[in-house]
Amino acid sequence: MTQGIKNSLSFLSVHSTRGGLAVYISSDESQLNFIVGKSFIFNIDTKKTITEVLYPKSVYTTTYGIWYNGITDCTRSYTISGGFSLTGPYKFAKRIYNGYNS
């Protein structure tokens, strides 16, 4: 999964797939729940990582779900769910729901 955007982290966990895309988190630390790491969107057909998902000013961002909403104005629409922490792991986290258009 490291084609496209470079992802040199050691561990990877795919959390959800829909509409040809997947969301995953990658980390250098082996962990059961992958709280500390970086989140990415992956195109299953092209086998390339499209982009990193990073909530503004966050220390960590996680992605757990992706939903395919359909096509609007000739663009595929998705909703991504996850969470983020502004201070570090296990301290203060919030949920996020965000749109993504490919």
Rosetta constraint file for C-alpha pairs under 8 A:
AtomPair CA 1 CA 42 HARMONIC 7.45 0.50
AtomPair CA 1 CA 47 HARMONIC 6.51 0.50
AtomPair CA 1 CA 48 HARMONIC 6.32 0.50
AtomPair CA 1 CA 49 HARMONIC 6.43 0.50
AtomPair CA 2 CA 6 HARMONIC 5.73 0.50
AtomPair CA 2 CA 7 HARMONIC 5.26 0.50
AtomPair CA 2 CA 8 HARMONIC 7.37 0.50
AtomPair CA 2 CA 48 HARMONIC 6.85 0.50
AtomPair CA 2 CA 49 HARMONIC 6.42 0.50
AtomPair CA 3 CA 47 HARMONIC 6.89 0.50
AtomPair CA 3 CA 48 HARMONIC 4.82 0.50
AtomPair CA 3 CA 49 HARMONIC 6.07 0.50
AtomPair CA 4 CA 48 HARMONIC 4.83 0.50
AtomPair CA 4 CA 49 HARMONIC 5.18 0.50
AtomPair CA 4 CA 50 HARMONIC 6.55 0.50
AtomPair CA 5 CA 48 HARMONIC 7.39 0.50
AtomPair CA 5 CA 49 HARMONIC 5.50 0.50
AtomPair CA 5 CA 50 HARMONIC 6.52 0.50
AtomPair CA 5 CA 51 HARMONIC 6.68 0.50
AtomPair CA 9 CA 26 HARMONIC 6.04 0.50
AtomPair CA 9 CA 27 HARMONIC 5.31 0.50
AtomPair CA 9 CA 28 HARMONIC 5.12 0.50
AtomPair CA 10 CA 26 HARMONIC 7.21 0.50
AtomPair CA 10 CA 27 HARMONIC 6.08 0.50
AtomPair CA 10 CA 28 HARMONIC 4.93 0.50
AtomPair CA 10 CA 29 HARMONIC 7.52 0.50
AtomPair CA 11 CA 26 HARMONIC 5.46 0.50
AtomPair CA 11 CA 27 HARMONIC 5.21 0.50
AtomPair CA 11 CA 28 HARMONIC 5.98 0.50
AtomPair CA 11 CA 29 HARMONIC 6.98 0.50
AtomPair CA 11 CA 30 HARMONIC 6.42 0.50
AtomPair CA 12 CA 24 HARMONIC 6.98 0.50
AtomPair CA 12 CA 25 HARMONIC 5.84 0.50
AtomPair CA 12 CA 26 HARMONIC 4.33 0.50
AtomPair CA 12 CA 27 HARMONIC 6.55 0.50
AtomPair CA 13 CA 24 HARMONIC 5.55 0.50
AtomPair CA 13 CA 25 HARMONIC 5.54 0.50
AtomPair CA 13 CA 26 HARMONIC 6.47 0.50
AtomPair CA 13 CA 34 HARMONIC 7.59 0.50
AtomPair CA 14 CA 22 HARMONIC 6.98 0.50
AtomPair CA 14 CA 23 HARMONIC 6.05 0.50
AtomPair CA 14 CA 24 HARMONIC 4.17 0.50
AtomPair CA 14 CA 25 HARMONIC 6.60 0.50
AtomPair CA 15 CA 22 HARMONIC 7.48 0.50
AtomPair CA 15 CA 23 HARMONIC 5.91 0.50
AtomPair CA 15 CA 24 HARMONIC 5.43 0.50
AtomPair CA 15 CA 25 HARMONIC 7.60 0.50
AtomPair CA 15 CA 63 HARMONIC 7.28 0.50
AtomPair CA 15 CA 64 HARMONIC 5.15 0.50
AtomPair CA 15 CA 65 HARMONIC 6.48 0.50
AtomPair CA 16 CA 22 HARMONIC 5.58 0.50
AtomPair CA 16 CA 23 HARMONIC 5.61 0.50
AtomPair CA 16 CA 24 HARMONIC 7.31 0.50
AtomPair CA 16 CA 64 HARMONIC 6.28 0.50
AtomPair CA 16 CA 65 HARMONIC 5.11 0.50
AtomPair CA 16 CA 66 HARMONIC 5.93 0.50
AtomPair CA 17 CA 21 HARMONIC 5.63 0.50
AtomPair CA 17 CA 22 HARMONIC 4.15 0.50
AtomPair CA 17 CA 23 HARMONIC 6.58 0.50
AtomPair CA 17 CA 65 HARMONIC 7.58 0.50
AtomPair CA 17 CA 66 HARMONIC 6.27 0.50
AtomPair CA 17 CA 67 HARMONIC 7.81 0.50
AtomPair CA 18 CA 22 HARMONIC 6.48 0.50
AtomPair CA 18 CA 66 HARMONIC 6.15 0.50
AtomPair CA 18 CA 67 HARMONIC 5.71 0.50
AtomPair CA 18 CA 68 HARMONIC 5.67 0.50
AtomPair CA 19 CA 67 HARMONIC 7.51 0.50
AtomPair CA 19 CA 68 HARMONIC 5.27 0.50
AtomPair CA 20 CA 43 HARMONIC 6.16 0.50
AtomPair CA 20 CA 44 HARMONIC 5.42 0.50
AtomPair CA 20 CA 45 HARMONIC 6.50 0.50
AtomPair CA 21 CA 41 HARMONIC 6.78 0.50
AtomPair CA 21 CA 42 HARMONIC 5.55 0.50
AtomPair CA 21 CA 43 HARMONIC 4.72 0.50
AtomPair CA 21 CA 44 HARMONIC 5.58 0.50
AtomPair CA 21 CA 66 HARMONIC 7.89 0.50
AtomPair CA 22 CA 41 HARMONIC 5.78 0.50
AtomPair CA 22 CA 42 HARMONIC 5.05 0.50
AtomPair CA 22 CA 43 HARMONIC 6.54 0.50
AtomPair CA 22 CA 44 HARMONIC 6.83 0.50
AtomPair CA 22 CA 66 HARMONIC 7.04 0.50
AtomPair CA 23 CA 39 HARMONIC 7.13 0.50
AtomPair CA 23 CA 40 HARMONIC 5.72 0.50
AtomPair CA 23 CA 41 HARMONIC 4.70 0.50
AtomPair CA 23 CA 42 HARMONIC 6.17 0.50
AtomPair CA 23 CA 63 HARMONIC 6.15 0.50
AtomPair CA 23 CA 64 HARMONIC 6.87 0.50
AtomPair CA 23 CA 65 HARMONIC 6.89 0.50
AtomPair CA 23 CA 66 HARMONIC 6.67 0.50
AtomPair CA 24 CA 39 HARMONIC 5.64 0.50
AtomPair CA 24 CA 40 HARMONIC 5.44 0.50
AtomPair CA 24 CA 41 HARMONIC 6.63 0.50
AtomPair CA 24 CA 42 HARMONIC 7.58 0.50
AtomPair CA 24 CA 63 HARMONIC 6.50 0.50
AtomPair CA 24 CA 64 HARMONIC 7.43 0.50
AtomPair CA 25 CA 34 HARMONIC 6.87 0.50
AtomPair CA 25 CA 37 HARMONIC 6.25 0.50
AtomPair CA 25 CA 38 HARMONIC 5.42 0.50
AtomPair CA 25 CA 39 HARMONIC 4.26 0.50
AtomPair CA 25 CA 40 HARMONIC 6.25 0.50
AtomPair CA 25 CA 62 HARMONIC 6.52 0.50
AtomPair CA 25 CA 63 HARMONIC 6.82 0.50
AtomPair CA 26 CA 34 HARMONIC 7.55 0.50
AtomPair CA 26 CA 37 HARMONIC 5.41 0.50
AtomPair CA 26 CA 38 HARMONIC 5.34 0.50
AtomPair CA 26 CA 39 HARMONIC 6.38 0.50
AtomPair CA 26 CA 40 HARMONIC 7.97 0.50
AtomPair CA 27 CA 34 HARMONIC 7.22 0.50
AtomPair CA 27 CA 36 HARMONIC 6.63 0.50
AtomPair CA 27 CA 37 HARMONIC 4.37 0.50
AtomPair CA 27 CA 38 HARMONIC 6.40 0.50
AtomPair CA 28 CA 37 HARMONIC 7.39 0.50
AtomPair CA 29 CA 36 HARMONIC 7.59 0.50
AtomPair CA 29 CA 37 HARMONIC 7.93 0.50
AtomPair CA 30 CA 34 HARMONIC 7.70 0.50
AtomPair CA 31 CA 35 HARMONIC 7.79 0.50
AtomPair CA 35 CA 60 HARMONIC 7.75 0.50
AtomPair CA 35 CA 62 HARMONIC 6.84 0.50
AtomPair CA 35 CA 89 HARMONIC 6.72 0.50
AtomPair CA 36 CA 60 HARMONIC 6.33 0.50
AtomPair CA 36 CA 89 HARMONIC 6.29 0.50
AtomPair CA 37 CA 60 HARMONIC 6.41 0.50
AtomPair CA 37 CA 61 HARMONIC 7.37 0.50
AtomPair CA 37 CA 62 HARMONIC 7.46 0.50
AtomPair CA 38 CA 52 HARMONIC 7.25 0.50
AtomPair CA 38 CA 53 HARMONIC 7.51 0.50
AtomPair CA 38 CA 54 HARMONIC 7.75 0.50
AtomPair CA 38 CA 60 HARMONIC 6.78 0.50
AtomPair CA 38 CA 61 HARMONIC 6.34 0.50
AtomPair CA 38 CA 62 HARMONIC 6.84 0.50
AtomPair CA 39 CA 52 HARMONIC 5.75 0.50
AtomPair CA 39 CA 53 HARMONIC 5.24 0.50
AtomPair CA 39 CA 54 HARMONIC 7.13 0.50
AtomPair CA 39 CA 61 HARMONIC 6.25 0.50
AtomPair CA 39 CA 62 HARMONIC 5.45 0.50
AtomPair CA 39 CA 63 HARMONIC 5.92 0.50
AtomPair CA 40 CA 49 HARMONIC 6.82 0.50
AtomPair CA 40 CA 50 HARMONIC 7.39 0.50
AtomPair CA 40 CA 51 HARMONIC 5.71 0.50
AtomPair CA 40 CA 52 HARMONIC 4.26 0.50
AtomPair CA 40 CA 53 HARMONIC 5.28 0.50
AtomPair CA 40 CA 63 HARMONIC 7.67 0.50
AtomPair CA 41 CA 49 HARMONIC 5.89 0.50
AtomPair CA 41 CA 50 HARMONIC 5.55 0.50
AtomPair CA 41 CA 51 HARMONIC 5.54 0.50
AtomPair CA 41 CA 52 HARMONIC 6.41 0.50
AtomPair CA 41 CA 53 HARMONIC 7.02 0.50
AtomPair CA 42 CA 47 HARMONIC 7.06 0.50
AtomPair CA 42 CA 48 HARMONIC 5.78 0.50
AtomPair CA 42 CA 49 HARMONIC 4.18 0.50
AtomPair CA 42 CA 50 HARMONIC 5.47 0.50
AtomPair CA 42 CA 51 HARMONIC 7.49 0.50
AtomPair CA 43 CA 47 HARMONIC 5.59 0.50
AtomPair CA 43 CA 48 HARMONIC 5.43 0.50
AtomPair CA 43 CA 49 HARMONIC 6.13 0.50
AtomPair CA 43 CA 50 HARMONIC 6.47 0.50
AtomPair CA 44 CA 48 HARMONIC 7.18 0.50
AtomPair CA 53 CA 61 HARMONIC 6.98 0.50
AtomPair CA 53 CA 62 HARMONIC 7.90 0.50
AtomPair CA 53 CA 63 HARMONIC 7.68 0.50
AtomPair CA 54 CA 58 HARMONIC 7.14 0.50
AtomPair CA 54 CA 60 HARMONIC 7.58 0.50
AtomPair CA 54 CA 61 HARMONIC 5.60 0.50
AtomPair CA 55 CA 61 HARMONIC 6.11 0.50
AtomPair CA 55 CA 84 HARMONIC 6.66 0.50
AtomPair CA 57 CA 86 HARMONIC 6.69 0.50
AtomPair CA 58 CA 84 HARMONIC 6.25 0.50
AtomPair CA 58 CA 85 HARMONIC 5.57 0.50
AtomPair CA 58 CA 86 HARMONIC 4.43 0.50
AtomPair CA 58 CA 87 HARMONIC 7.45 0.50
AtomPair CA 59 CA 84 HARMONIC 7.40 0.50
AtomPair CA 59 CA 85 HARMONIC 5.72 0.50
AtomPair CA 59 CA 86 HARMONIC 5.26 0.50
AtomPair CA 59 CA 87 HARMONIC 6.24 0.50
AtomPair CA 59 CA 88 HARMONIC 5.81 0.50
AtomPair CA 60 CA 84 HARMONIC 5.45 0.50
AtomPair CA 60 CA 85 HARMONIC 5.38 0.50
AtomPair CA 60 CA 86 HARMONIC 7.22 0.50
AtomPair CA 60 CA 88 HARMONIC 6.79 0.50
AtomPair CA 60 CA 89 HARMONIC 7.25 0.50
AtomPair CA 61 CA 82 HARMONIC 7.33 0.50
AtomPair CA 61 CA 83 HARMONIC 5.78 0.50
AtomPair CA 61 CA 84 HARMONIC 4.28 0.50
AtomPair CA 61 CA 85 HARMONIC 6.71 0.50
AtomPair CA 62 CA 82 HARMONIC 5.16 0.50
AtomPair CA 62 CA 83 HARMONIC 5.19 0.50
AtomPair CA 62 CA 84 HARMONIC 6.15 0.50
AtomPair CA 63 CA 80 HARMONIC 6.96 0.50
AtomPair CA 63 CA 81 HARMONIC 5.82 0.50
AtomPair CA 63 CA 82 HARMONIC 4.09 0.50
AtomPair CA 63 CA 83 HARMONIC 6.64 0.50
AtomPair CA 64 CA 80 HARMONIC 7.66 0.50
AtomPair CA 64 CA 81 HARMONIC 5.83 0.50
AtomPair CA 64 CA 82 HARMONIC 5.06 0.50
AtomPair CA 65 CA 80 HARMONIC 5.62 0.50
AtomPair CA 65 CA 81 HARMONIC 4.97 0.50
AtomPair CA 65 CA 82 HARMONIC 6.70 0.50
AtomPair CA 66 CA 78 HARMONIC 6.68 0.50
AtomPair CA 66 CA 79 HARMONIC 5.65 0.50
AtomPair CA 66 CA 80 HARMONIC 4.48 0.50
AtomPair CA 66 CA 81 HARMONIC 6.39 0.50
AtomPair CA 67 CA 78 HARMONIC 5.44 0.50
AtomPair CA 67 CA 79 HARMONIC 5.15 0.50
AtomPair CA 67 CA 80 HARMONIC 6.53 0.50
AtomPair CA 68 CA 76 HARMONIC 7.73 0.50
AtomPair CA 68 CA 77 HARMONIC 6.25 0.50
AtomPair CA 68 CA 78 HARMONIC 4.60 0.50
AtomPair CA 68 CA 79 HARMONIC 6.69 0.50
AtomPair CA 69 CA 76 HARMONIC 7.47 0.50
AtomPair CA 69 CA 77 HARMONIC 5.22 0.50
AtomPair CA 69 CA 78 HARMONIC 5.22 0.50
AtomPair CA 69 CA 79 HARMONIC 6.99 0.50
AtomPair CA 70 CA 76 HARMONIC 5.76 0.50
AtomPair CA 70 CA 77 HARMONIC 5.61 0.50
AtomPair CA 70 CA 78 HARMONIC 7.45 0.50
AtomPair CA 71 CA 75 HARMONIC 5.28 0.50
AtomPair CA 71 CA 76 HARMONIC 4.42 0.50
AtomPair CA 71 CA 77 HARMONIC 5.86 0.50
AtomPair CA 72 CA 76 HARMONIC 6.41 0.50
AtomPair CA 72 CA 77 HARMONIC 6.68 0.50
AtomPair CA 75 CA 101 HARMONIC 6.36 0.50
AtomPair CA 75 CA 102 HARMONIC 6.24 0.50
AtomPair CA 76 CA 101 HARMONIC 5.60 0.50
AtomPair CA 76 CA 102 HARMONIC 5.46 0.50
AtomPair CA 77 CA 99 HARMONIC 7.18 0.50
AtomPair CA 77 CA 100 HARMONIC 6.02 0.50
AtomPair CA 77 CA 101 HARMONIC 4.71 0.50
AtomPair CA 77 CA 102 HARMONIC 6.80 0.50
AtomPair CA 78 CA 99 HARMONIC 5.68 0.50
AtomPair CA 78 CA 100 HARMONIC 5.06 0.50
AtomPair CA 78 CA 101 HARMONIC 6.17 0.50
AtomPair CA 79 CA 97 HARMONIC 6.69 0.50
AtomPair CA 79 CA 98 HARMONIC 5.62 0.50
AtomPair CA 79 CA 99 HARMONIC 4.59 0.50
AtomPair CA 79 CA 100 HARMONIC 6.16 0.50
AtomPair CA 80 CA 96 HARMONIC 7.99 0.50
AtomPair CA 80 CA 97 HARMONIC 5.63 0.50
AtomPair CA 80 CA 98 HARMONIC 5.23 0.50
AtomPair CA 80 CA 99 HARMONIC 6.17 0.50
AtomPair CA 80 CA 100 HARMONIC 7.15 0.50
AtomPair CA 81 CA 95 HARMONIC 7.48 0.50
AtomPair CA 81 CA 96 HARMONIC 5.66 0.50
AtomPair CA 81 CA 97 HARMONIC 4.54 0.50
AtomPair CA 81 CA 98 HARMONIC 6.52 0.50
AtomPair CA 82 CA 95 HARMONIC 5.87 0.50
AtomPair CA 82 CA 96 HARMONIC 5.35 0.50
AtomPair CA 82 CA 97 HARMONIC 6.69 0.50
AtomPair CA 83 CA 93 HARMONIC 6.51 0.50
AtomPair CA 83 CA 94 HARMONIC 5.37 0.50
AtomPair CA 83 CA 95 HARMONIC 4.29 0.50
AtomPair CA 83 CA 96 HARMONIC 5.23 0.50
AtomPair CA 84 CA 93 HARMONIC 5.40 0.50
AtomPair CA 84 CA 94 HARMONIC 5.57 0.50
AtomPair CA 84 CA 95 HARMONIC 6.69 0.50
AtomPair CA 84 CA 96 HARMONIC 7.34 0.50
AtomPair CA 85 CA 89 HARMONIC 6.66 0.50
AtomPair CA 85 CA 91 HARMONIC 7.49 0.50
AtomPair CA 85 CA 92 HARMONIC 5.67 0.50
AtomPair CA 85 CA 93 HARMONIC 4.45 0.50
AtomPair CA 85 CA 94 HARMONIC 6.58 0.50
AtomPair CA 86 CA 92 HARMONIC 6.98 0.50
AtomPair CA 86 CA 93 HARMONIC 7.27 0.50
AtomPair CA 87 CA 91 HARMONIC 6.54 0.50
AtomPair CA 87 CA 92 HARMONIC 6.53 0.50
AtomPair CA 88 CA 92 HARMONIC 7.24 0.50
AtomPair CA 89 CA 93 HARMONIC 7.88 0.50
